[in-house]
Amino acid sequence: MNETSRGSAKTVKLAERRVFSQSFKPLYQEGMGLVEQAAEYLDGKGRAEARKLSRLAATLYAAESMRLTTRLMQVASWLLLQRAANSGEMTRDQVASEKSKVRLDTASAHDEAAGWAELPKDFVDLVNRSLRLQALVRRMDEEVYGEATADMPPASRRVNPVSDQITLLNTAFARG
């Protein structure tokens, strides 16, 4: 390949191709399906299981279910924006502008948190699946739109008030 043709070669972004094509549909269905499953669980079986937890685990469950809900709503917002772009309802520029309001960085307490081992298996499964989906969507977002929020220094990342509150609650319960 000579220099001229090498310089004019266009890189194909696989994530962009996936997001703006028919192969986006399975990802969209997976994300929306997970939103539906989580809502169904939290309103039904999860409510009953949460009543059986110790005080510490119940506090963690409440905080983690807020994180789960937030994470899934943000992912769903991103998916809906991409679907709008796919269907021609919005331009890529409009999507890029609107998606700046979407946060794909909702963390989880994970198994290092006191009380995590007591959480219901189905709930932990939903949390883990939501984290995997969020990570996939975040990688795709970074590739398509070129924003690397994961590379931002910790000081510039958004403070997580839920995490701060859990720390305060854990401190209060630990002191008696």
OpenMM code with the backbone's topology and positions (N, CA, C; nanometers):
from openmm import Vec3, app, unit

residues = "MET ASN GLU THR SER ARG GLY SER ALA LYS THR VAL LYS LEU ALA GLU ARG ARG VAL PHE SER GLN SER PHE LYS PRO LEU TYR GLN GLU GLY MET GLY LEU VAL GLU GLN ALA ALA GLU TYR LEU ASP GLY LYS GLY ARG ALA GLU ALA ARG LYS LEU SER ARG LEU ALA ALA THR LEU TYR ALA ALA GLU SER MET ARG LEU THR THR ARG LEU MET GLN VAL ALA SER TRP LEU LEU LEU GLN ARG ALA ALA ASN SER GLY GLU MET THR ARG ASP GLN VAL ALA SER GLU LYS SER LYS VAL ARG LEU ASP THR ALA SER ALA HIS ASP GLU ALA ALA GLY TRP ALA GLU LEU PRO LYS ASP PHE VAL ASP LEU VAL ASN ARG SER LEU ARG LEU GLN ALA LEU VAL ARG ARG MET ASP GLU GLU VAL TYR GLY GLU ALA THR ALA ASP MET PRO PRO ALA SER ARG ARG VAL ASN PRO VAL SER ASP GLN ILE THR LEU LEU ASN THR ALA PHE ALA ARG GLY".split()
positions = [
    Vec3(0.0855, -0.1176, 0.0000),
    Vec3(0.0000, 0.0000, 0.0000),
    Vec3(0.0895, 0.1231, 0.0000),
    Vec3(0.0635, 0.2188, -0.0872),
    Vec3(0.1462, 0.3380, -0.0898),
    Vec3(0.0969, 0.4401, 0.0118),
    Vec3(0.1765, 0.5457, 0.0339),
    Vec3(0.1442, 0.6477, 0.1350),
    Vec3(0.0105, 0.7161, 0.1102),
    Vec3(-0.0214, 0.7449, -0.0146),
    Vec3(-0.1456, 0.8155, -0.0461),
    Vec3(-0.2666, 0.7327, -0.0067),
    Vec3(-0.2662, 0.6058, -0.0449),
    Vec3(-0.3828, 0.5240, -0.0120),
    Vec3(-0.3885, 0.4928, 0.1373),
    Vec3(-0.2740, 0.4830, 0.2045),
    Vec3(-0.2730, 0.4571, 0.3481),
    Vec3(-0.3329, 0.5760, 0.4225),
    Vec3(-0.3015, 0.6972, 0.3811),
    Vec3(-0.3528, 0.8169, 0.4462),
    Vec3(-0.5013, 0.8373, 0.4243),
    Vec3(-0.5538, 0.7907, 0.3128),
    Vec3(-0.6957, 0.8108, 0.2837),
    Vec3(-0.7829, 0.6961, 0.3323),
    Vec3(-0.7218, 0.5902, 0.3843),
    Vec3(-0.8003, 0.4766, 0.4350),
    Vec3(-0.8803, 0.5225, 0.5568),
    Vec3(-1.0047, 0.4788, 0.5612),
    Vec3(-1.0930, 0.5191, 0.6691),
    Vec3(-1.1070, 0.4036, 0.7686),
    Vec3(-1.0886, 0.4350, 0.8956),
    Vec3(-1.1021, 0.3332, 0.9994),
    Vec3(-1.2489, 0.3039, 1.0229),
    Vec3(-1.2810, 0.1769, 1.0344),
    Vec3(-1.4180, 0.1355, 1.0611),
    Vec3(-1.4332, 0.1172, 1.2116),
    Vec3(-1.5273, 0.1876, 1.2692),
    Vec3(-1.5559, 0.1728, 1.4114),
    Vec3(-1.6679, 0.0709, 1.4251),
    Vec3(-1.6348, -0.0451, 1.4801),
    Vec3(-1.7339, -0.1517, 1.4909),
    Vec3(-1.8503, -0.1121, 1.5815),
    Vec3(-1.8212, -0.0436, 1.6907),
    Vec3(-1.9289, -0.0017, 1.7817),
    Vec3(-2.0241, 0.0935, 1.7114),
    Vec3(-1.9693, 0.1856, 1.6339),
    Vec3(-2.0539, 0.2803, 1.5621),
    Vec3(-2.1403, 0.2084, 1.4595),
    Vec3(-2.0800, 0.1130, 1.3922),
    Vec3(-2.1548, 0.0364, 1.2934),
    Vec3(-2.2678, -0.0422, 1.3611),
    Vec3(-2.2393, -0.0970, 1.4804),
    Vec3(-2.3412, -0.1730, 1.5529),
    Vec3(-2.4535, -0.0823, 1.6017),
    Vec3(-2.4171, 0.0318, 1.6566),
    Vec3(-2.5175, 0.1232, 1.7124),
    Vec3(-2.6089, 0.1785, 1.6044),
    Vec3(-2.5552, 0.2072, 1.4884),
    Vec3(-2.6343, 0.2682, 1.3824),
    Vec3(-2.6714, 0.1693, 1.2719),
    Vec3(-2.7054, 0.0470, 1.3133),
    Vec3(-2.7497, -0.0530, 1.2160),
    Vec3(-2.8551, -0.1430, 1.2802),
    Vec3(-2.9000, -0.2403, 1.2048),
    Vec3(-3.0005, -0.3338, 1.2549),
    Vec3(-2.9451, -0.4226, 1.3664),
    Vec3(-2.8128, -0.4384, 1.3738),
    Vec3(-2.7557, -0.5229, 1.4791),
    Vec3(-2.7664, -0.4564, 1.6170),
    Vec3(-2.8191, -0.3352, 1.6214),
    Vec3(-2.8440, -0.2659, 1.7478),
    Vec3(-2.9658, -0.3243, 1.8184),
    Vec3(-3.0581, -0.3789, 1.7418),
    Vec3(-3.1852, -0.4279, 1.7976),
    Vec3(-3.1670, -0.5285, 1.9123),
    Vec3(-3.0806, -0.6293, 1.9014),
    Vec3(-3.0632, -0.7230, 2.0136),
    Vec3(-3.0110, -0.6550, 2.1409),
    Vec3(-2.9196, -0.5607, 2.1261),
    Vec3(-2.8690, -0.4871, 2.2423),
    Vec3(-2.9810, -0.4062, 2.3071),
    Vec3(-3.0607, -0.3414, 2.2252),
    Vec3(-3.1745, -0.2638, 2.2740),
    Vec3(-3.2724, -0.3549, 2.3496),
    Vec3(-3.3035, -0.4692, 2.2910),
    Vec3(-3.3970, -0.5626, 2.3539),
    Vec3(-3.3408, -0.6180, 2.4847),
    Vec3(-3.2121, -0.6458, 2.4872),
    Vec3(-3.1487, -0.6949, 2.6096),
    Vec3(-3.1578, -0.5897, 2.7201),
    Vec3(-3.1258, -0.4664, 2.6854),
    Vec3(-3.1295, -0.3587, 2.7843),
    Vec3(-3.2689, -0.3334, 2.8372),
    Vec3(-3.3648, -0.3239, 2.7496),
    Vec3(-3.5017, -0.2975, 2.7929),
    Vec3(-3.5604, -0.4173, 2.8669),
    Vec3(-3.5193, -0.5357, 2.8263),
    Vec3(-3.5624, -0.6561, 2.8970),
    Vec3(-3.5091, -0.6590, 3.0394),
    Vec3(-3.3852, -0.6178, 3.0562),
    Vec3(-3.3260, -0.6133, 3.1898),
    Vec3(-3.3953, -0.5090, 3.2775),
    Vec3(-3.4313, -0.3960, 3.2196),
    Vec3(-3.5069, -0.2937, 3.2930),
    Vec3(-3.6387, -0.3535, 3.3426),
    Vec3(-3.7067, -0.4231, 3.2550),
    Vec3(-3.8353, -0.4841, 3.2899),
    Vec3(-3.8186, -0.5917, 3.3974),
    Vec3(-3.7168, -0.6765, 3.3835),
    Vec3(-3.6922, -0.7818, 3.4821),
    Vec3(-3.6611, -0.7233, 3.6196),
    Vec3(-3.5798, -0.6200, 3.6218),
    Vec3(-3.5434, -0.5574, 3.7494),
    Vec3(-3.6657, -0.4956, 3.8163),
    Vec3(-3.7466, -0.4255, 3.7387),
    Vec3(-3.8671, -0.3637, 3.7950),
    Vec3(-3.9608, -0.4697, 3.8515),
    Vec3(-3.9774, -0.5772, 3.7770),
    Vec3(-4.0646, -0.6867, 3.8206),
    Vec3(-4.0118, -0.7499, 3.9498),
    Vec3(-3.8818, -0.7724, 3.9544),
    Vec3(-3.8210, -0.8323, 4.0731),
    Vec3(-3.8339, -0.7389, 4.1945),
    Vec3(-3.7966, -0.6143, 4.1773),
    Vec3(-3.7978, -0.5194, 4.2897),
    Vec3(-3.9381, -0.4961, 4.3439),
    Vec3(-4.0381, -0.5007, 4.2569),
    Vec3(-4.1765, -0.4794, 4.3010),
    Vec3(-4.2415, -0.6065, 4.3552),
    Vec3(-4.1825, -0.7205, 4.3299),
    Vec3(-4.2450, -0.8467, 4.3713),
    Vec3(-4.1573, -0.9257, 4.4661),
    Vec3(-4.0910, -1.0238, 4.4091),
    Vec3(-4.0088, -1.1167, 4.4874),
    Vec3(-3.9021, -1.0440, 4.5705),
    Vec3(-3.8430, -0.9430, 4.5148),
    Vec3(-3.7378, -0.8689, 4.5858),
    Vec3(-3.7877, -0.8021, 4.7121),
    Vec3(-3.9078, -0.7510, 4.7072),
    Vec3(-3.9681, -0.6869, 4.8241),
    Vec3(-3.9816, -0.7865, 4.9396),
    Vec3(-4.0290, -0.9062, 4.9067),
    Vec3(-4.0459, -1.0108, 5.0083),
    Vec3(-3.9103, -1.0570, 5.0620),
    Vec3(-3.8142, -1.0750, 4.9727),
    Vec3(-3.6806, -1.1188, 5.0161),
    Vec3(-3.6114, -1.0131, 5.1013),
    Vec3(-3.6325, -0.8863, 5.0714),
    Vec3(-3.5684, -0.7778, 5.1463),
    Vec3(-3.6165, -0.7739, 5.2912),
    Vec3(-3.7399, -0.8141, 5.3143),
    Vec3(-3.7944, -0.8134, 5.4509),
    Vec3(-3.7244, -0.9137, 5.5411),
    Vec3(-3.6632, -1.0147, 5.4847),
    Vec3(-3.5972, -1.1202, 5.5610),
    Vec3(-3.4513, -1.0870, 5.5948),
    Vec3(-3.3994, -0.9765, 5.5435),
    Vec3(-3.2583, -0.9424, 5.5606),
    Vec3(-3.2308, -0.8789, 5.6967),
    Vec3(-3.1061, -0.8914, 5.7403),
    Vec3(-3.0634, -0.8226, 5.8622),
    Vec3(-3.0672, -0.6718, 5.8358),
    Vec3(-3.0568, -0.5946, 5.9406),
    Vec3(-3.0612, -0.4485, 5.9273),
    Vec3(-2.9508, -0.3980, 5.8335),
    Vec3(-2.8292, -0.4503, 5.8517),
    Vec3(-2.7164, -0.4088, 5.7679),
    Vec3(-2.7403, -0.4447, 5.6214),
    Vec3(-2.7815, -0.5696, 5.5971),
    Vec3(-2.8058, -0.6143, 5.4598),
    Vec3(-2.9244, -0.5402, 5.3987),
    Vec3(-3.0271, -0.5107, 5.4798),
    Vec3(-3.1438, -0.4371, 5.4288),
    Vec3(-3.1045, -0.2959, 5.3861),
    Vec3(-3.0151, -0.2337, 5.4623),
    Vec3(-2.9672, -0.0999, 5.4259),
    Vec3(-2.8886, -0.1060, 5.2956),
    Vec3(-2.8021, -0.2054, 5.2848),
    Vec3(-2.7244, -0.2234, 5.1616),
    Vec3(-2.8172, -0.2539, 5.0441),
    Vec3(-2.9166, -0.3392, 5.0655),
    Vec3(-3.0138, -0.3734, 4.9610),
    Vec3(-3.0859, -0.2477, 4.9117),
    Vec3(-3.1287, -0.1629, 5.0050),
    Vec3(-3.2000, -0.0398, 4.9665),
    Vec3(-3.1101, 0.0507, 4.8823),
    Vec3(-2.9873, 0.0690, 4.9277),
    Vec3(-2.8946, 0.1551, 4.8533),
    Vec3(-2.8597, 0.0947, 4.7180),
    Vec3(-2.8338, -0.0343, 4.7162),
    Vec3(-2.7955, -0.0995, 4.5910),
    Vec3(-2.9116, -0.1052, 4.4927),
    Vec3(-3.0352, -0.1163, 4.5426),
    Vec3(-3.1490, -0.1160, 4.4496),
    Vec3(-3.1681, 0.0230, 4.3896),
    Vec3(-3.1352, 0.1288, 4.4649),
    Vec3(-3.1380, 0.2638, 4.4060),
    Vec3(-3.0326, 0.2758, 4.2974),
    Vec3(-2.9140, 0.2229, 4.3242),
    Vec3(-2.8069, 0.2258, 4.2235),
    Vec3(-2.8473, 0.1456, 4.1008),
    Vec3(-2.9041, 0.0278, 4.1225),
    Vec3(-2.9486, -0.0573, 4.0122),
    Vec3(-3.0504, 0.0159, 3.9257),
    Vec3(-3.1485, 0.0753, 3.9894),
    Vec3(-3.2526, 0.1479, 3.9168),
    Vec3(-3.1934, 0.2656, 3.8398),
    Vec3(-3.1068, 0.3412, 3.9044),
    Vec3(-3.0425, 0.4549, 3.8382),
    Vec3(-2.9605, 0.4089, 3.7187),
    Vec3(-2.8799, 0.3050, 3.7406),
    Vec3(-2.7947, 0.2522, 3.6335),
    Vec3(-2.8785, 0.2096, 3.5136),
    Vec3(-2.9851, 0.1357, 3.5394),
    Vec3(-3.0678, 0.0860, 3.4297),
    Vec3(-3.1438, 0.1981, 3.3594),
    Vec3(-3.1880, 0.2980, 3.4313),
    Vec3(-3.2572, 0.4110, 3.3678),
    Vec3(-3.1611, 0.4907, 3.2789),
    Vec3(-3.0377, 0.5039, 3.3212),
    Vec3(-2.9387, 0.5748, 3.2401),
    Vec3(-2.9053, 0.4951, 3.1131),
    Vec3(-2.8876, 0.3647, 3.1298),
    Vec3(-2.8609, 0.2791, 3.0130),
    Vec3(-2.9811, 0.2821, 2.9186),
    Vec3(-3.1023, 0.2744, 2.9741),
    Vec3(-3.2230, 0.2790, 2.8904),
    Vec3(-3.2318, 0.4113, 2.8154),
    Vec3(-3.1966, 0.5206, 2.8808),
    Vec3(-3.1978, 0.6520, 2.8138),
    Vec3(-3.1021, 0.6522, 2.6954),
    Vec3(-2.9819, 0.5977, 2.7162),
    Vec3(-2.8831, 0.5911, 2.6090),
    Vec3(-2.9359, 0.5062, 2.4938),
    Vec3(-2.9938, 0.3903, 2.5278),
    Vec3(-3.0473, 0.3015, 2.4243),
    Vec3(-3.1600, 0.3685, 2.3459),
    Vec3(-3.2473, 0.4397, 2.4158),
    Vec3(-3.3579, 0.5092, 2.3483),
    Vec3(-3.3062, 0.6184, 2.2547),
    Vec3(-3.2023, 0.6878, 2.2965),
    Vec3(-3.1436, 0.7898, 2.2088),
    Vec3(-3.0857, 0.7264, 2.0818),
    Vec3(-3.0175, 0.6136, 2.0972),
    Vec3(-2.9595, 0.5473, 1.9796),
    Vec3(-3.0693, 0.4962, 1.8873),
    Vec3(-3.1774, 0.4454, 1.9472),
    Vec3(-3.2902, 0.3989, 1.8656),
    Vec3(-3.3513, 0.5152, 1.7888),
    Vec3(-3.3620, 0.6309, 1.8538),
    Vec3(-3.4164, 0.7496, 1.7859),
    Vec3(-3.3279, 0.7890, 1.6680),
    Vec3(-3.1979, 0.7767, 1.6845),
    Vec3(-3.1063, 0.8076, 1.5738),
    Vec3(-3.1213, 0.7051, 1.4619),
    Vec3(-3.1336, 0.5781, 1.4990),
    Vec3(-3.1504, 0.4712, 1.3996),
    Vec3(-3.2767, 0.4899, 1.3166),
    Vec3(-3.3833, 0.5337, 1.3818),
    Vec3(-3.5116, 0.5461, 1.3117),
    Vec3(-3.5257, 0.6804, 1.2400),
    Vec3(-3.4274, 0.7677, 1.2556),
    Vec3(-3.4331, 0.8970, 1.1885),
    Vec3(-3.5114, 1.0031, 1.2641),
    Vec3(-3.5552, 0.9720, 1.3865),
    Vec3(-3.6291, 1.0694, 1.4664),
    Vec3(-3.5383, 1.1815, 1.5163),
    Vec3(-3.4097, 1.1508, 1.5309),
    Vec3(-3.3110, 1.2496, 1.5759),
    Vec3(-3.1863, 1.2358, 1.4896),
    Vec3(-3.1145, 1.3442, 1.4751),
    Vec3(-2.9864, 1.3394, 1.4043),
    Vec3(-2.8795, 1.2949, 1.5032),
    Vec3(-2.7665, 1.2556, 1.4518),
    Vec3(-2.6547, 1.2169, 1.5392),
    Vec3(-2.6127, 1.3338, 1.6276),
    Vec3(-2.6167, 1.4546, 1.5733),
    Vec3(-2.5805, 1.5721, 1.6528),
    Vec3(-2.6796, 1.5942, 1.7667),
    Vec3(-2.8083, 1.5758, 1.7385),
    Vec3(-2.9090, 1.5894, 1.8447),
    Vec3(-2.8877, 1.4836, 1.9524),
    Vec3(-2.8587, 1.3621, 1.9102),
    Vec3(-2.8334, 1.2533, 2.0050),
    Vec3(-2.7113, 1.2857, 2.0898),
    Vec3(-2.6053, 1.3314, 2.0244),
    Vec3(-2.4827, 1.3656, 2.0981),
    Vec3(-2.5102, 1.4741, 2.2016),
    Vec3(-2.5922, 1.5700, 2.1662),
    Vec3(-2.6263, 1.6776, 2.2598),
    Vec3(-2.7086, 1.6254, 2.3768),
    Vec3(-2.8093, 1.5447, 2.3479),
    Vec3(-2.8966, 1.4910, 2.4528),
    Vec3(-2.8255, 1.3883, 2.5408),
    Vec3(-2.7376, 1.3100, 2.4817),
    Vec3(-2.6732, 1.2044, 2.5588),
    Vec3(-2.5727, 1.2594, 2.6594),
    Vec3(-2.5400, 1.3865, 2.6483),
    Vec3(-2.4516, 1.4470, 2.7485),
    Vec3(-2.5177, 1.4493, 2.8862),
    Vec3(-2.6501, 1.4316, 2.8896),
    Vec3(-2.7243, 1.4282, 3.0164),
    Vec3(-2.7265, 1.2878, 3.0767),
    Vec3(-2.6836, 1.1903, 2.9997),
    Vec3(-2.6869, 1.0499, 3.0432),
    Vec3(-2.5553, 1.0159, 3.1127),
    Vec3(-2.5666, 0.9536, 3.2292),
    Vec3(-2.4493, 0.9127, 3.3069),
    Vec3(-2.4355, 0.7615, 3.2999),
    Vec3(-2.3215, 0.7170, 3.2546),
    Vec3(-2.2966, 0.5731, 3.2434),
    Vec3(-2.1882, 0.5305, 3.3422),
    Vec3(-2.1947, 0.5871, 3.4615),
    Vec3(-2.0895, 0.5601, 3.5601),
    Vec3(-2.1433, 0.5251, 3.6985),
    Vec3(-2.2636, 0.4698, 3.7054),
    Vec3(-2.3207, 0.4327, 3.8345),
    Vec3(-2.2483, 0.3091, 3.8870),
    Vec3(-2.1822, 0.3253, 3.9994),
    Vec3(-2.1024, 0.2176, 4.0578),
    Vec3(-2.1893, 0.1226, 4.1399),
    Vec3(-2.1245, 0.0238, 4.1969),
    Vec3(-2.1916, -0.0729, 4.2833),
    Vec3(-2.1034, -0.0966, 4.4049),
    Vec3(-2.1647, -0.1311, 4.5169),
    Vec3(-2.0880, -0.1604, 4.6374),
    Vec3(-2.0080, -0.2891, 4.6196),
    Vec3(-2.0592, -0.3835, 4.5458),
    Vec3(-1.9972, -0.5134, 4.5191),
    Vec3(-1.9755, -0.5946, 4.6443),
    Vec3(-1.9113, -0.7060, 4.6270),
    Vec3(-1.9011, -0.8042, 4.7346),
    Vec3(-1.8096, -0.7650, 4.8502),
    Vec3(-1.7391, -0.6529, 4.8406),
    Vec3(-1.6557, -0.6113, 4.9537),
    Vec3(-1.7378, -0.5389, 5.0609),
    Vec3(-1.8592, -0.5047, 5.0318),
    Vec3(-1.9441, -0.4325, 5.1269),
    Vec3(-1.9982, -0.5271, 5.2339),
    Vec3(-2.0015, -0.4770, 5.3565),
    Vec3(-2.0576, -0.5553, 5.4666),
    Vec3(-2.2046, -0.5837, 5.4364),
    Vec3(-2.2456, -0.7082, 5.4498),
    Vec3(-2.3834, -0.7468, 5.4245),
    Vec3(-2.4072, -0.7998, 5.2839),
    Vec3(-2.3100, -0.7867, 5.1942),
    Vec3(-2.3279, -0.8290, 5.0547),
    Vec3(-2.3614, -0.9778, 5.0446),
    Vec3(-2.2957, -1.0589, 5.1255),
    Vec3(-2.3158, -1.2045, 5.1192),
    Vec3(-2.4595, -1.2435, 5.1546),
    Vec3(-2.5302, -1.1577, 5.2275),
    Vec3(-2.6686, -1.1863, 5.2656),
    Vec3(-2.7698, -1.1516, 5.1568),
    Vec3(-2.7285, -1.0713, 5.0592),
    Vec3(-2.8236, -1.0263, 4.9569),
    Vec3(-2.8766, -1.1447, 4.8766),
    Vec3(-3.0036, -1.1381, 4.8363),
    Vec3(-3.0629, -1.2470, 4.7584),
    Vec3(-2.9876, -1.2708, 4.6275),
    Vec3(-2.9727, -1.3978, 4.5917),
    Vec3(-2.8992, -1.4376, 4.4717),
    Vec3(-2.9569, -1.3721, 4.3458),
    Vec3(-3.0886, -1.3691, 4.3334),
    Vec3(-3.1512, -1.3091, 4.2149),
    Vec3(-3.1194, -1.1599, 4.2050),
    Vec3(-3.1156, -1.0931, 4.3191),
    Vec3(-3.0845, -0.9503, 4.3216),
    Vec3(-2.9401, -0.9265, 4.2780),
    Vec3(-2.8477, -1.0050, 4.3338),
    Vec3(-2.7056, -0.9921, 4.2980),
    Vec3(-2.6866, -1.0189, 4.1491),
    Vec3(-2.7612, -1.1161, 4.0953),
    Vec3(-2.7544, -1.1467, 3.9521),
    Vec3(-2.7985, -1.0253, 3.8689),
    Vec3(-2.9060, -0.9606, 3.9091),
    Vec3(-2.9525, -0.8404, 3.8377),
    Vec3(-2.8478, -0.7296, 3.8437),
    Vec3(-2.7884, -0.7094, 3.9606),
    Vec3(-2.6844, -0.6067, 3.9751),
    Vec3(-2.5679, -0.6376, 3.8816),
    Vec3(-2.5200, -0.7617, 3.8831),
    Vec3(-2.4062, -0.7990, 3.7980),
    Vec3(-2.4382, -0.7855, 3.6493),
    Vec3(-2.5568, -0.8278, 3.6095),
    Vec3(-2.5962, -0.8142, 3.4680),
    Vec3(-2.6058, -0.6673, 3.4283),
    Vec3(-2.6582, -0.5845, 3.5180),
    Vec3(-2.6695, -0.4418, 3.4866),
    Vec3(-2.5318, -0.3767, 3.4747),
    Vec3(-2.4373, -0.4202, 3.5580),
    Vec3(-2.3009, -0.3668, 3.5497),
    Vec3(-2.2335, -0.4071, 3.4194),
    Vec3(-2.2542, -0.5320, 3.3770),
    Vec3(-2.1965, -0.5765, 3.2489),
    Vec3(-2.2563, -0.4978, 3.1320),
    Vec3(-2.3885, -0.4784, 3.1350),
    Vec3(-2.4546, -0.4032, 3.0281),
    Vec3(-2.4068, -0.2582, 3.0280),
    Vec3(-2.3967, -0.1982, 3.1455),
    Vec3(-2.3482, -0.0599, 3.1538),
    Vec3(-2.2061, -0.0485, 3.0982),
    Vec3(-2.1199, -0.1450, 3.1309),
    Vec3(-1.9819, -0.1419, 3.0812),
    Vec3(-1.9787, -0.1530, 2.9286),
    Vec3(-2.0616, -0.2397, 2.8724),
    Vec3(-2.0686, -0.2540, 2.7268),
    Vec3(-2.1173, -0.1252, 2.6613),
    Vec3(-2.2241, -0.0688, 2.7134),
    Vec3(-2.2797, 0.0546, 2.6575),
    Vec3(-2.1787, 0.1682, 2.6710),
    Vec3(-2.1099, 0.1733, 2.7827),
    Vec3(-2.0106, 0.2787, 2.8042),
    Vec3(-1.8962, 0.2686, 2.7029),
    Vec3(-1.8474, 0.1456, 2.6788),
    Vec3(-1.7408, 0.1273, 2.5792),
    Vec3(-1.7879, 0.1690, 2.4406),
    Vec3(-1.9108, 0.1299, 2.4070),
    Vec3(-1.9651, 0.1670, 2.2768),
    Vec3(-1.9791, 0.3181, 2.2671),
    Vec3(-2.0276, 0.3803, 2.3718),
    Vec3(-2.0450, 0.5251, 2.3740),
    Vec3(-1.9110, 0.5960, 2.3534),
    Vec3(-1.8083, 0.5482, 2.4224),
    Vec3(-1.6759, 0.6091, 2.4088),
    Vec3(-1.6214, 0.5935, 2.2676),
    Vec3(-1.6452, 0.4780, 2.2063),
    Vec3(-1.5954, 0.4573, 2.0711),
    Vec3(-1.6732, 0.5406, 1.9696),
    Vec3(-1.8042, 0.5457, 1.9843),
    Vec3(-1.8876, 0.6181, 1.8880),
    Vec3(-1.8722, 0.7687, 1.9032),
    Vec3(-1.8769, 0.8170, 2.0272),
    Vec3(-1.8783, 0.9611, 2.0507),
    Vec3(-1.7450, 1.0176, 2.0970),
    Vec3(-1.6493, 0.9296, 2.1271),
    Vec3(-1.5148, 0.9746, 2.1589),
    Vec3(-1.4964, 1.0370, 2.2953),
    Vec3(-1.5863, 1.0107, 2.3880),
    Vec3(-1.5711, 1.0662, 2.5225),
    Vec3(-1.5227, 0.9568, 2.6147),
    Vec3(-1.4071, 0.9756, 2.6715),
    Vec3(-1.3500, 0.8744, 2.7597),
    Vec3(-1.3640, 0.9172, 2.9052),
    Vec3(-1.4836, 0.9012, 2.9603),
    Vec3(-1.5054, 0.9404, 3.0998),
    Vec3(-1.4276, 0.8513, 3.1946),
    Vec3(-1.3931, 0.7309, 3.1520),
    Vec3(-1.3169, 0.6419, 3.2385),
    Vec3(-1.1746, 0.6940, 3.2587),
    Vec3(-1.1254, 0.7752, 3.1641),
    Vec3(-0.9898, 0.8282, 3.1737),
    Vec3(-0.9825, 0.9570, 3.2535),
    Vec3(-1.0960, 1.0075, 3.2991),
    Vec3(-1.0952, 1.1313, 3.3750),
    Vec3(-1.0301, 1.1065, 3.5094),
    Vec3(-0.9541, 1.2041, 3.5608),
    Vec3(-0.8965, 1.1869, 3.6933),
    Vec3(-1.0068, 1.1793, 3.7983),
    Vec3(-0.9856, 1.1046, 3.9082),
    Vec3(-1.0898, 1.0854, 4.0086),
    Vec3(-1.1483, 1.2155, 4.0632),
    Vec3(-1.0709, 1.3195, 4.0758),
    Vec3(-1.1203, 1.4456, 4.1321),
    Vec3(-1.2284, 1.5083, 4.0451),
    Vec3(-1.2245, 1.4824, 3.9141),
    Vec3(-1.3221, 1.5447, 3.8255),
    Vec3(-1.4466, 1.4585, 3.8050),
    Vec3(-1.4466, 1.3364, 3.8574),
    Vec3(-1.5654, 1.2522, 3.8462),
    Vec3(-1.6722, 1.3012, 3.9412),
    Vec3(-1.7961, 1.2730, 3.9091),
    Vec3(-1.9098, 1.3128, 3.9909),
    Vec3(-1.9045, 1.2396, 4.1257),
    Vec3(-1.9287, 1.3113, 4.2334),
    Vec3(-1.9351, 1.2511, 4.3654),
    Vec3(-2.0621, 1.1681, 4.3745),
    Vec3(-2.0548, 1.0544, 4.4422),
    Vec3(-2.1688, 0.9654, 4.4536),
    Vec3(-2.2320, 0.9829, 4.5910),
    Vec3(-2.3411, 1.0599, 4.6021),
    Vec3(-2.4014, 1.0853, 4.7324),
    Vec3(-2.4590, 0.9597, 4.7976),
    Vec3(-2.5032, 0.8626, 4.7192),
    Vec3(-2.5565, 0.7385, 4.7762),
    Vec3(-2.4443, 0.6638, 4.8479),
    Vec3(-2.3289, 0.6552, 4.7843),
    Vec3(-2.2149, 0.5883, 4.8450),
    Vec3(-2.1734, 0.6589, 4.9734),
    Vec3(-2.1722, 0.7902, 4.9715),
    Vec3(-2.1383, 0.8675, 5.0915),
    Vec3(-2.2370, 0.8382, 5.2033),
    Vec3(-2.3648, 0.8284, 5.1699),
    Vec3(-2.4674, 0.8013, 5.2708),
    Vec3(-2.4514, 0.6611, 5.3287),
    Vec3(-2.4194, 0.5637, 5.2442),
    Vec3(-2.3979, 0.4273, 5.2935),
    Vec3(-2.2803, 0.4237, 5.3900),
    Vec3(-2.1741, 0.4948, 5.3572),
    Vec3(-2.0585, 0.5012, 5.4464),
    Vec3(-2.0985, 0.5591, 5.5815),
    Vec3(-2.1778, 0.6659, 5.5792),
    Vec3(-2.2248, 0.7251, 5.7044),
    Vec3(-2.3121, 0.6272, 5.7832),
    Vec3(-2.4009, 0.5575, 5.7157),
    Vec3(-2.4873, 0.4598, 5.7824),
    Vec3(-2.4060, 0.3446, 5.8415),
    Vec3(-2.3087, 0.2953, 5.7650),
    Vec3(-2.2242, 0.1881, 5.8156),
    Vec3(-2.1474, 0.2324, 5.9389),
    Vec3(-2.0985, 0.3542, 5.9364),
    Vec3(-2.0273, 0.4085, 6.0509),
    Vec3(-2.1198, 0.4188, 6.1720),
    Vec3(-2.2414, 0.4669, 6.1501),
    Vec3(-2.3378, 0.4818, 6.2593),
    Vec3(-2.3751, 0.3462, 6.3187),
    Vec3(-2.4000, 0.2463, 6.2337),
    Vec3(-2.4397, 0.1150, 6.2848),
    Vec3(-2.3224, 0.0440, 6.3520),
    Vec3(-2.2032, 0.0672, 6.3040),
    Vec3(-2.0857, 0.0027, 6.3623),
    Vec3(-2.0574, 0.0547, 6.5025),
    Vec3(-2.0960, 0.1790, 6.5300),
    Vec3(-2.0722, 0.2382, 6.6621),
    Vec3(-2.1795, 0.1999, 6.7619),
    Vec3(-2.2858, 0.1375, 6.7146),
    Vec3(-2.3853, 0.0906, 6.8092),
    Vec3(-2.5051, 0.1739, 6.8134),
] * unit.nanometer
topology = app.Topology()
chain = topology.addChain("A")
for resn in residues:
    res = topology.addResidue(resn, chain)
    for name in ("N", "CA", "C"):
        topology.addAtom(name, app.Element.getBySymbol(name[0]), res)
